[in-house]
Amino acid sequence: MTSREALQVVVHPLPKVIFFYPIWIASLLFTLLPDPGGLSGQIWMGLFFFNLLVIVADFNEDRSLIMALGGIATVLALLYFGVLGSVGAWLGDLTPVMNHTFYSVMFGGFSLIYLIVLIRSRFDYWTFRPNEVVHRGGLFPRMKRYSTEDLRWDKEVPDVLERLLLGSGRIILTTPHEKHPVVIEHVVRIGRIDDRIADLLGVKAVVQTETAPR
C-alpha cells in the first residue's frame, strides 16, 4: 500500500442488483452441467425467489426474528394437521424446465449488468481523507467536498440478509453544513470500511494533538 492509499479510503456505493450474484453463479454452474435436470431448476428458482426477498424489503433483527418464528409456527401447524408430507411432496413434484440456453442467457445477461455496474462504480465514488470527504460522480466528474470538521459518520446494517450475502450496509454522513444527512448505500464489507475510516480520521486527531500550541 502506497502512502497516498494509506491516507485515503475509497468507497464505492453499489446498486441492489449486486445481491443477485447467487443467481449469476448458479447460472454459470448449471450451464456447465452436461444435463441440467429438474433439481437444477428447483435450486435456481429457490435462489431467484430468495434474491427477490432480499431486495423487496429490509429485514432487520426484529423482522428476521418474526420471519423465523413464523416459519417455525407454519411447520408445526403443518405437522399438527398431518399435511407436512403432502406439502413436501407437492414441492418436490415442481420441476421447472430450464435448459442450457436459458442458463447461458441468464449468466450472460447478469455478466453484462455487472460489467456496467463495475464501470459505473469507477465514476461514482467517495474518497475519505483526513481533512475532507470528496464525492465524485458522472463521466465528466462532478465533485462535492465535505470538510471533516464537525463531521459525524454512522455505520448502519439495516438488512440481515444483505449482511449475510456481502457484509453490506450504509454510511450516513452528518455535517452542520448540510440540511440533511448524506447516505451512502450498499457499501460492501461495511465493517472493514468503517474500521479504515476510523483509523484514517484517528490519524487526523493525532496530528492535531501533536501540532497544537503548548
DAUR-V970591 format. One record per helix or strand of 2 or more residues. SS is the DSSP state (@ for helix, = for strand). FROM is the first residue (numbers start at 1). LEN is the number of residues. If there is no record, write none. Layout:
# DAUR-V970591
SS&FROM&LEN / SS&FROM&LEN
This chain:
# DAUR-V970591
@&3&4 / =&8&4 / @&16&17 / @&38&19 / @&61&20 / @&84&10 / @&100&24 / =&125&5 / =&132&6 / =&142&6 / =&152&5 / @&160&7 / =&169&6 / =&182&6 / @&190&22
